[in-house]
Structure formats: structure tokens, C-alpha cells
Amino acid sequence: MKIYDLIIIGGGPAAMSAGIYAARRKMRTAIIAQAFGGQMNASYVIENYLGPYGTPGPDLAKKFIWHLNVYKKDLDIKEGETVKKISGCETFEKTVITDKGEYKTKSIIIATGKIERKLDIKGAEEFERKGVTYCATCDAPLFKDKTVAVVGAGDSGIDTVDQLTHYASKIYWLNKYEQPKGTQVNVARTLMENPKVEYFPQCLPKEIKGDKFVGSLVCEDLATKEEREIEVQGIFVEIGMTPKIDFINGCLKMNEAGEVIVDHRTCATSVPGIFAAGDVADTKHKQIVVAAGQGAIAALSVAEYLKNNNYN
């Protein structure tokens, strides 16, 4: 069986950056991903990545993918595969098991990012894709001239409300805190002055009702404990993300948030030969530029690891 120097798991900016650096260092590398682009594909517009200011997220993702494919002759790109397990964590040669095969490798970079946290109330699962959505970039145009609710007021929630002002006729904006969170607070204040937007601070969703599709949302005022039911045709959920690491099976040290603990100088994890980069790692700031930088650090650290262990 072929033994790789490195297997990169993931398809976001950290994984693609790691792939480019690994290819340039001529390491025998495979990159395994269900799909490429990561959270960029669900971003309306990206204004804080150096260079391409104001680029729609999917367009920036395409640029990253194009750049990765420049090096495809030096990479085994395995798109459409799902990693199920890593075995042999305690050995120098590890095995990455996917739904399509098994691959031997001397090192691993985990760069799987995070996935949307699901809304855990009555009706949320029943009406998912029937008015309940977790992707404004994908679905906002479907709610033109409709009444919608947005649950969540961090940067993702702010971005979602911003997108919906171009489509929906009315937006109820629910936040369990009194004020919006995140780095786009000034944007949030502007949005709260938009006549389309009605802001509900200290408010939690309790139940989603409807027939075949979403018809209303029951929410509770945390200050008064009163409940109210608002008629909506769509509910956009932005309540955070959770690390995508179900395949690790307890072999790595994690923090309370379920993120992989790394040495931030090298992106090394608690297991020799396994590195982590991007949103899946215990990095304080979750940004595209940070993830891409960590991907580069992780790949360069792998090269040093292989050299120090006489693998090259």
C-alpha cells in the first residue's frame, strides 16, 4: 500500500493552504474532502481578506480552489470522500479510513472546520428545508417579499439580516442577548434602523409551527417571560458552529468547546505527527486569513517533523 508523507483532511482555506505548501515542499500528499470551499461558500460578501475586497464568498472559494489545482500534479485530491476514522494514532504510520478506502500516512493535518449548530426546539427538524434554513447565501433569494425571522446576532446573524434586507419584506431579528455580538456591531446598529427590521433583544425561539411549510415562530421574552407568536414564512438560523471532528474518536486532547488543542507555534496536537489548523483548532479568532495562515504553518511544521524523524 502507498504510504503518504501527509494526508490533509478538509476542504476549507486551512486545508487548501496546507495543500499548496505541502505540494511546494514536494511531500507525497493527499487531501481528502467532501467538498472544497468551506464556509466561504456560505458567505455573502468578504471584505476582510487581504487583496480581493468585497468579493462574494463563493467567488473567493473558487479562487482558492483554482490555486490549489495549480498544484494538482503534486497532490492526490480526493473530493467526495468522508473520513470515518483515524487509526494508529500511537504509531508513526497512521491510517485514515474513509467511506471509500484506507490510506496510510506518516502525518496528518486536520482542517475540517466547523458545521452549523442546529436549532433545538420543537418543529426545527420537522421544518428544515421547509422554511428553516442555515444558509442565507443559498436561500435568501427564495424569500423575496416574504416575512422571515433570523435567530442569532453574532457576525453570521448580522450578515444574514443584511442579506435579507435585499429580499424579504419584513425581518424579525431574535437575539438572546440585549445587544448584537461580534465584530460588526456598527453594521448591526445600522440594520436595526432599517424599517424592514424589527429587533427582539433578550428573546429565545421556543417552537416552530406550520402545515407543510413554516407558518409561525413562538418566542419568549427572557425579561418578562411572556411568549408571542409571529407569522413568518422562513427562519434563518445563525447560532454558532461546532467542530467537525467525529472521526477523531478521543485520540486527541480537546478543549471544552470541542476544539483540538494545538501548539500555536507549530499547529501540533497532543499526538506526534498529527496537526490541526483553522476553525477546528483552539484558535481564538476564526477568520479566513487566520485559517489560511495556520494551514501554511501546519504544512511547514509537517516538513520539519518528517525531517526530524528521518522520513525524507
N, C-alpha and C positions, 0 to 999 in steps of 0.2 A: 504494500500500500504506500502511495506517495505521502511523504511527510513534509508539511509546510513549515516554513520558518515562523509564519504568523497567520492567524485567522482573525479577521475583524468581523465582529457581529454587530450589525446595524446598518442603517442607510441614510442617516441624517448628516448634518455638517461635520460632526466629530468623526464619524466613520469615514466619510469621503475624504476629509483632510488627512486622516491617518493612512488611507489607501494611497493617496498621492505621494506622501512622504515615504511610505514603505516601498512603493514602486521605484521611486528615485534612488533609494538605497539598495535596490536590486535584491530585496528579500523575496523569497518564494512565498507569495501572499495570496490568500483567498479572502474575499469579502462577501459575507452572507447576509442577505436582507430580504424581507418580504417585499419591500418596495423602497425606492430611493426618493429623497426629498425631505422626509421627516416633517416636523411641524411647519416648515416653510410652506408646504403645500396648502396649509390651512390659514395662512396669514394674509390678510387683506393687502396691506402695503408695509414695506420695511424701510424705515427711514434712518436706522442707526447702524447699518452695516457699512463700513468704510468704502467709499467709491460709488457704488450704484444707488444713489439716494432716491428714495421714493419708488422703489421697484416693487411691483406686486410679488407676493411671496412665491407663487408657483413659477414666476419668471426667474427669480433668483435661484430657485431649486434647479431649474433647467440649466442654468449657467454652471452650477456646481456639478451636475451630472455630466454635462459636456466636458468639463475639465477633467473629471475622473476618467472618462472614456478615452481621453488623450493617451492615458497610460494603460489601456486595457490589454495591450500585448504583454504587459508585465504583471497582470493581475488575473486571477480566476474570479470573475464576477458571477456570483450565484444568486440571481434575483428570483424571488418567488419561493424561497425556501424558509421554513420556520425552524429555528433552533429549539430542540426539545430538552436537551440535557448536555452538560459538560461532565465527562468522567475523567478520572485520573488526575484530579486536582493536585494530589500529593506527589505526583511523579513529574519528571522532566518532559516526557511526551504525553500530551493530553489528547483527548478525543472529543470532538464536537459532533453531537448526534442531532441530525435534523429529520424532518419528515420525509426526506428523500435519500438519505445516506449518512455515512460516518466519515469523518475526516480527522486524520492525525496531524498534530501540530506541536511545535516547540514552545509557542507562546500564543496568547490571546489578548485582543483588545475588545472589551465590552463597551459598545457605544449605542445601546438600544434606545436611549432617551426615555421619554415618559408617554403614558397614554392618558386620555381624559378620565377624570374621576366621574363615575356615574351618579346621577341624582337618585337618592334612595328614599323615595316617597311612593305612596300608593298611586298607581297609574303611570309611573315613569317608564317602566319596562314595557307595559302594555302599549303605550302610545309612541314608543321610539320609532322613528321613521314615519310616523303618522301625525306629525306636528311637533314632536320632541326631537331636537337636533343638537348635535355637539360640534357643528361646523358651520359658522356663519359664512365663510368664504364659499363653501359648497352650496348652501341652501338659502342665503338671504334673498336672492332674486326670485325665489319661489313664493315669497310672501309680499309681493308688491300690492300696495293698497290694503293690506290686512293689519289686524291688531295682534301684536305679539308681546311676549314677556321675555326679559333677559334676567337670568339668575346668576349673580356674581358680579363683583365690582372691582376686581383686580385689573391688571393691564389687558387681559384677554376679554373680560367683560366690557371694559371701556371701548376696546377695538370693535367688539360685536355691536354695541349700541351705535357707534359711529357708522359702521357699515349699514345698519338697518335704517338709519335716518334717510338713506337714499332710496329706500324701497317701501318700508312699512308706513301706514298712515298713523299708527299710534304705537308707542313703545312704553310698556311698564317695566321699570328697571328696579329689581329687587336686590337689596344688599343687607346682609345680616349685621353689618357694622353701620355706624352713623355716617361715616364718610368713605368715599372710594379709597381703595388701596392701590399700591403700585407706583410706577414712575410717571404715569401720565395723568397726574392729578389735575393739572391745569386744563388738559383736554376734557377731563370728566366734568369740571365745573362749567365749561362752555356747553357741553352736551346737556347738562341739567337745565340750561336756559333755553334749550330748543323747545318750541311749542309742541313738537311731536312726543317729547319725552316727559313721562311722569315718574319721578324718583320716589321709591319707597325705602327709606332707611330703616335699619333695625327690623327687617322683615324676612320671614322664612317661608318658603313654599311648604305646603302640607299635603296637598292632594291634587292630582290632575284628573279632570273629568272630561267625558266626551262620549260620542257614539262610535262611529268608525274612525273619526279623527278627533284631535284635541278640540274641546269646546270651551273649557274654562280652567282656571287655576285658583285653588283655595290657598290663601296665605295668611300668616299670623303676624300681627304687630307685637314684637317682643316687649315693647314698653307697656302696652295696655293689655296684652294677652287677648285682644279681640281678633276675630277672624273675619276675612272678607273674601268674596268670590268675584273674580274678574273674568269677563269674557275675552278669550283670546283664541286665535287660530293656530298660533305657533309658540313654542317655548324654546329659547336658546339657552343652553346650559354651559356656564363657564365657571366651574367651582374648583379648578385646580387640576393637577396631574399627579399620577402615581408612577414610580419607576417600573419599567418593563423588564423584570428580572425573574420571572417564574421558573426559568431554566437553571438557575444557579444552584438550587437545592441545598442551601445552607453552607456552601463551601467557602464563602467569603464573609468578612466582617461587614456589618451594615449598621447604619445609624437608626435612630428612632423613626425617621421618615421613610425608611426602607431604601435609602440610597447607599451605594457602595462607598465605603470609606477608602480614600486614596491618600498617598503621599503627594501633596500638591506640587512638589518639585519635579516628580517623575511620572505621576499618574499610576504608580504601582499600587496594587491592592495588598491584602494580607497574605496572599498566596503567591510565591515566586513564579514569575512567568505569566501572570495574569494582570492586565492593566485595565483601567476603566477611564472613559473620557466623556465629556458632555453632560447632559442633564441627568443621566443615570448615576453620576458620581456625586459625592457630597460637596459640590461646589456651591458657594453662596449665591452667586449671580448666574442666572440661567439666560444666556444670550447666545445668539448665533456666533458672534465674534469670539466669545469665550469657548464655546464648544469646538469651533474650528481650531483655535489655538491649542486646546487640550488634545485634540486629535493629533496635531503635529508633535506635541511634547511626548505623547504616548508612543508614537511610532519611532521617534528618535531614541526614546528610552528602551524600546524593544531591541533596537540595533545594538545598544550598549550592553543590554542583558545577554544577547546571543554571543557577542564578542567576549564578554567576561566569562561565559560558560563554555568557551571554545566550540560554539556551534557554527561559526562561519568558517 
